């Protein structure tokens, strides 16, 4: 039995809706349903009455709900006590962020902080978006850094969490360049009925949702043949470099390859680009939660005019839907 199953179950008990709980837990509804079924298999009995709407718990489910609340509270309290023993890490800032931000954005951003703020000691936890959000919610990191777009906001309570915009990240289509520095694969060829080999992301990946947004809002229907799929943007880029097809990639991830002309844009249409915000989140300071000193110092710097000038704005925004700062 996994802790996240109990968290899923508590969410379902409180929302009475599989679809709403799946959204809050940042998973697809089929995946959420499978996790509830796994919990029922572990319990050996039905926990949810699926014949009613809104969803109700069975008597066994109500018993588990009461126990789960206590168990999750005790686990969180125990974790907090254990983390209090990490005195040696008081000068280390723990960041959680999606894999795609760790390869290009974070090293460049850390250099800006070193030059404009001060050198910092950091611990970087690379996860998928859901697990990165969970790290923040459970106190496993000081700061969460993630992509944001109004079509796919993170479900974080603005009363508990605050956010700062760190920069922007365009997501565009790229291809291997041929000897004439033209794309080997074009995203769209007028009049062609031959599908373009397409390198995509898994259904749970944030960049998958952004790629689908571009495809759905393309001014012309795109004939794409999905020949590869993964959650890792670096793996997608490697496949593009090997000439296997076209893919939507963050601009910061392909800067070097664009300068060396190994990769080129697979489309000249600005409507085939979506611009995401890069946001930092932290739990708001309260009487019960005090950020560690160095993390608080960094946050104060990020709010300052000096940090605003040093933002990593990789390119001018060209968005399918203009990105507006979230309320966390």
Secondary structure, 3 states (H helix, E strand, C coil): CCHHHHHHHHHHHHHCCHHHHHHHCCCCHHHHHHHHHHHHHHHCCCCEECCCCCCEECHHHHHHHHHHHHHHHHHHHHHHHHHCCCHHHCCEEEEEEEHHHHHCHHHHHHHHHHHHCCCCEEEEEEECHHHHHHHHHCCCCCEEEEEECHHHCCCCCCCCEEEEEEEEEEEEEEEEECCCCCECCCCCCCCCCCCEEEEEECCCCHHHHHHHHHHHCCCCCCCEEEEEEECCHHHHHHHHHCCCCEEEEEHHHHHHHHHCCCEEECCCCHHHCEEEEEEEEEECCCCCCCCCHHHHHHHHHHCCHHHHHCCEECCCCCCCCCCCCCCC
